[in-house]
Amino acid sequence: MGKKKKKSGFFKRLRYKYRLIIYNDNTFEEVFWIRLTRLNVFIVLMFGAFLLILGTTILIAYTPLREYIPGYPTGETVQLIKMNSIKVDSLEDEIIIRDAYFDNLKSIIAGNEPRAINRKTIIDSLKNYKNINLNPSEKDSVFRSQVDVEDQFSISGNANKNDDVFKLLHFYFPVKGMITDKFDIKNKHFGIDIVTKSDEMVLATLNGTITFSGWTLETGYMIEIQHRNELISAYKHLSHVFKTAGTKVKAGEVIGIVGNTGEFTNGQHLHFELWYKGNPLNPEDFIVF
């Protein structure tokens, strides 16, 4: 019984009312007063402590001030960690694709069919690729038939006439647009950069077999096509690829969409290259853009 009285007395004292009065020291005039209890003071202090902790947490979590906390990484460090994580994560996949690329080259040189590289393509969810019609139109089919007939009797006007490789070849332009960066071996720019309208389709320049279709850190999504007579064409910085390695394509067939992927790019364009026996060629010598 004694403990209950003591306990009830404690809670009773918490509700005792006190008056805090502020006087003017010169006139002893009552300036301000407030009525308080111990319970009120306790609640106000707890609420103030809660607001202080909440404000400090928000300040640290959502402002750059957190970078001044010892041991906390800066924004630049976090960005480098993310980039390194992405690069490390893709190394194994890149090695597999590199090995498959060399295997396909060996198979093509030996006259065998290259194997397809099983790799999932990352699709931009902001773009709708389902409504794109990849089938050639009636006019396009007629034009291709005419080109096939003319190819039997034509020689590329700008080709090297001393080399039989370029005879009976008719190069199809990959995209129509403006050339912003020309072929320059001295600066190790082994192709041309073509700027065109957004989401423009990229076409194969000659008949051939795709030896590589995938992603690289430097060039983003790209496709390489092996043509006859040791000719290779490369299409880089694509936003999307429609063909896989090992697929046979015809000149003028849609293989991808112009984009701005990879590290070595500063705007939407197509980087197009032509190679013959391991040596780069100037595409403008064979194609009118």
Secondary structure, DSSP 8 states (H G I E B T S, - for coil): -HHHHHHHHHHHHHT-EEEEEEE-TTT--EEEEEEEEHHHHHHHHHHHHHHHHHHHHHHHHHSGGGGGSTT---HHHHHHHHHHHHHHHHHHHHHHHHHHHHHHHHHHHTT-------------TTS--TT---S--HHHHHHHHHHHHHHTT-B-TTS-TT-GGGBT-----S--SEEEE--BTTTTB-SEEEE-STT-EEE-SSSEEEEEEEEETTTEEEEEEE-GGGEEEEEEEEEEE---TT-EE-TT-EEEEEB--SSS-SSSBEEEEEEETTEEE-GGGT---
